[in-house]
Amino acid sequence: MTGLRDGDMITPEAVLPLIGRADGLFKNTPPGAGRILFLNQADLPGAAEAGRELAMLIRERMPGAVDAVALGAVAKQGVACHLIRM
């Protein structure tokens, strides 16, 4: 779906097709359902910045594709999350 090959870097640009395709991340989503894209491991170096970049790309190129992007870090101790509303 992304056109990436083994070993290619996963960039915010490469993730866009997964969001917009009918058979992508939101396939079988009921009509009218809210769509929140949760990006885990945002506590890793550079991950939160890449998540914010992806949110901006979605906002610019795919308006209405998601209602929010959540940048988080799920761990045994709990969940830390930052929500970017679209």
C-alpha positions in Angstrom: 0.0 0.0 0.0 2.8 2.4 0.7 5.2 1.5 -2.0 8.0 1.0 0.5 10.4 -1.9 0.1 12.1 -3.9 2.9 14.6 -1.6 4.6 13.0 1.7 3.5 12.4 4.3 6.1 8.8 4.8 7.2 8.2 8.5 6.8 5.0 10.6 7.5 4.6 10.9 3.7 4.7 7.1 3.3 1.9 6.6 5.9 -0.6 8.8 4.0 -1.8 6.0 1.6 -2.7 3.8 4.6 -5.1 6.5 5.8 -6.7 7.4 2.5 -7.2 4.0 0.9 -10.6 2.2 1.3 -8.7 -0.9 2.2 -6.3 0.9 4.6 -6.3 1.6 8.3 -10.0 2.6 8.5 -11.5 -0.1 6.4 -14.8 -1.4 7.6 -15.3 1.8 9.7 -19.0 2.4 10.1 -20.4 5.5 8.4 -20.5 8.4 10.9 -17.9 6.8 13.2 -15.2 9.0 14.6 -11.7 8.3 13.3 -8.7 8.8 15.6 -5.3 7.8 14.4 -3.2 6.7 17.4 0.6 6.8 16.9 2.3 4.8 19.7 5.9 5.2 21.0 5.8 8.9 20.6 8.3 9.0 23.5 11.1 7.7 21.3 13.6 10.2 19.8 12.1 12.1 16.9 8.8 10.2 17.0 6.6 13.0 18.4 8.0 15.4 15.7 7.2 12.9 13.0 3.7 12.4 14.4 3.1 16.2 14.3 4.4 16.3 10.7 2.0 13.5 9.8 -0.9 15.3 11.4 -0.1 18.4 9.4 0.2 16.4 6.1 -3.2 14.8 6.8 -4.7 18.2 7.6 -3.3 19.7 4.4 -3.8 16.9 1.9 -6.6 14.8 3.3 -9.1 17.1 5.1 -11.8 15.1 6.8 -9.9 11.8 6.7 -9.5 11.7 10.5 -11.0 13.6 13.4 -7.8 13.6 15.5 -4.3 12.3 15.7 -3.2 11.0 19.1 0.5 10.9 19.9 1.1 8.5 22.7 3.2 6.1 24.6 1.5 3.0 25.9 3.4 1.2 28.6 2.6 -1.1 31.5 2.5 1.9 33.8 -0.2 3.6 31.8 -0.7 5.8 28.8 0.6 9.3 28.0 -1.1 11.0 25.1 -1.3 14.3 23.3 -4.3 14.8 21.0 -4.2 16.9 17.8 -7.7 17.7 16.7 -8.2 18.0 13.0 
